[in-house]
Amino acid sequence: MAAPLVEEDALYQLLREDRVEEFNRQRAAGTACDLRGSDLRGLDLRRLEAAGLDLRGCYLRQADLRGVDLSTALLEGASINGAKISGAYFPKGLRADEIIMSLQHGTRMRYQCTDDCRQA
């Protein structure tokens, strides 16, 4: 696996600068965002509007995801080691054991269903 990416992308930089509300506004206005494989370790993402975000392969180690609705985000291959996930809502196709293994050991999460349930 490749090392986590620190992107030059303007929206990614907003997250790194703890400007989550501005990130949400720009996304809502139609600004494209590709966070695949990004380094999001240790970020406070509690206010993140994650609907439809592509977070495949992201490093979310020790990120604060409390209360974030990730139910329609793509999380295949993401790692959440040590993240704060109280109240987070995960995609239907991610089994609890996958989430726990990633949370406790940093494994990359794998879906246990077909592509259609990743978005359901």
N, C-alpha and C positions, 0 to 999 in steps of 0.2 A: 504494500500500500504506500502511496505517496505521502509525503509530509503534509500537514495541514497548510492550507493556502492563506496567506495574508494578501488580500486583493487590493488593487488600486481603485476598484469600483466605488463610486460615490456613495451608494446606498450601504454597502458593506462598511465603509468608513464611518457612516452615521451610527451604526450599531457599536463599533469599536469606541466611539466617542460618547457613548451612553445617551444618544439622541434618538431614542426609540420612537417617540411620538412623531418626529420629523420623518423618520424612516417609514412609519405607517402612513403619513400624509402623502409622501411621494409615491409610495406603492399604490395607494388608493387613486392617485391622479394618473396612474398608468405607466409610471416609470418601471422599466424592466429590471428584474433582479435575479441574479444567478448566484446562489450561495453554496452550490455543490462543492464539497470538500473543504469548506472554509474553516478557519480557526476561530471558533466562537467561545473558546475556553474562558471561564471566569466572568463572563458578561452577565449583567443584570437584564434579563429579557422578559421580566414579568409583564410589561405593558405591550409586548409584541403581539401584533395581529398576524398570526401565522397561517391563516387560511390559504391553502394552495402553495405555500412556500416549498421550494425544492431544497431540502436540507440533507439530501443523500450524501453520505460520507463525511458529514460535518463532525468536527470535534467540539463537543459541548461539555467537556470536563469541567466540573464545578460551576457550571452556569446556573443562574437562578431562573428556573422555568416554572416557578410556582404560579398556578392558576392559568397557565397558557393553554389555549385550545389548539392542540396539534393534530386534531382528528382528521384533517384533510391535508396536512403537510406530508411530504414524502421524506421518510426517515430511514430508508434502506441503507444499511452500512454506517449509520451515525453511531457515535459513542457518547454516552452520558455519564461516564464515571464520576461519582461524587457530586452529581448535580442535585439541586434542590427541586424536587418534582411534586411536592404536595399540591394537590388540586389540579395538576396538569391532566389534560384529556388527550390520550394517545389514540392513534389510528386503530380501528377495529381489527385489522390484520396482524397487529403486534401482540403476541401473547405476553401475559404477565411475566413468565419465566425469562423471556428475551429481555424485557425491560429490566428486571432485577439483575440478570447477569451483566448487562451493560452498566447498570448503576453501581454494582459492587465490584466488578472486575474489569470494566472497560471494554468488554466485548462489543463487537459491532452488531447492531440489531438487524434481525432478519424477519421478514414477513412470513407467515405460515398459511398463506392463501394465494389465490390468483390475483392478477392485477386489478380486477374490478373491485375487490374489497379494500384495496389500499386507499381508494378515494371515497369509499362509502362511509 
